[in-house]
Amino acid sequence: MTSNLPNVTLYTRKGCCLCEEAKRVLLLARTRKPFDLEEVDIDLDLALRAEYNEEVPVVAVNGRKLFQYEVRIADFLKELA
């Protein structure tokens, strides 16, 4: 069964404090509006590391990159509306 919820991808890496903060914001946002969340470690994929190395965290919604470095909950929820 396929979900009709927005698909949110958090591109991250281990040891990244900005990534941990972005994840915290996304988990809080998910208590207000449901969405599917996938967390992807860019260091496990050479192509992703090449693309996002200097930008993590990156948040994409339905495949569209919307945020990098910082995610504000109000802006994120507005994008999901």
C-alpha positions as CSV (number, residue, x, y, z in Angstrom):
1,M,0.0,0.0,0.0
2,T,1.4,3.4,-1.0
3,S,1.2,6.3,1.4
4,N,-0.4,9.5,0.3
5,L,1.7,11.5,2.8
6,P,4.4,13.8,1.7
7,N,7.8,12.1,1.4
8,V,10.5,14.0,3.3
9,T,14.2,13.1,3.0
10,L,16.8,14.3,5.4
11,Y,20.3,14.1,3.9
12,T,22.7,13.9,6.9
13,R,26.0,12.5,8.2
14,K,27.2,11.2,11.5
15,G,28.6,13.8,13.9
16,C,26.8,16.7,12.4
17,C,25.2,18.9,15.0
18,L,23.2,20.9,12.4
19,C,21.8,17.5,11.1
20,E,20.7,16.5,14.6
21,E,18.9,19.9,15.0
22,A,17.2,19.5,11.6
23,K,16.1,16.0,12.6
24,R,14.7,17.3,15.9
25,V,12.7,20.0,14.0
26,L,11.3,17.5,11.6
27,L,10.3,15.1,14.3
28,L,8.5,18.0,16.1
29,A,6.8,19.0,12.8
30,R,5.6,15.5,12.3
31,T,3.6,15.8,15.6
32,R,1.7,18.6,13.9
33,K,1.4,17.3,10.3
34,P,2.0,13.7,9.2
35,F,4.6,12.9,6.6
36,D,6.9,10.0,5.7
37,L,10.5,10.6,6.8
38,E,13.6,9.0,5.4
39,E,17.0,9.8,6.8
40,V,19.9,9.2,4.4
41,D,23.6,9.3,5.4
42,I,25.4,10.9,2.5
43,D,28.7,9.4,3.5
44,L,27.4,5.9,2.5
45,D,26.9,7.0,-1.1
46,L,29.7,8.6,-3.2
47,A,27.3,10.4,-5.5
48,L,25.3,11.9,-2.6
49,R,28.5,12.9,-0.8
50,A,29.7,14.7,-3.9
51,E,26.3,16.4,-4.3
52,Y,25.6,17.4,-0.6
53,N,29.0,17.3,1.1
54,E,29.1,21.1,1.9
55,E,25.4,21.5,2.3
56,V,24.2,19.0,5.0
57,P,21.7,18.9,6.4
58,V,19.5,19.0,3.3
59,V,15.8,18.5,3.5
60,A,13.9,17.5,0.4
61,V,10.1,17.2,0.1
62,N,8.8,14.8,-2.6
63,G,12.3,14.9,-4.2
64,R,12.5,18.7,-4.2
65,K,15.4,20.2,-2.2
66,L,13.9,22.9,0.0
67,F,16.2,23.5,2.9
68,Q,19.9,23.3,3.7
69,Y,21.9,24.0,6.9
70,E,18.8,25.0,8.8
71,V,15.1,24.1,8.9
72,R,12.6,26.3,10.7
73,I,9.5,24.6,11.7
74,A,7.1,27.3,10.5
75,D,8.7,27.4,7.0
76,F,8.7,23.6,6.8
77,L,5.0,23.3,7.8
78,K,4.1,26.0,5.2
79,E,5.9,24.0,2.5
80,L,3.8,20.9,3.4
81,A,0.5,22.8,3.4
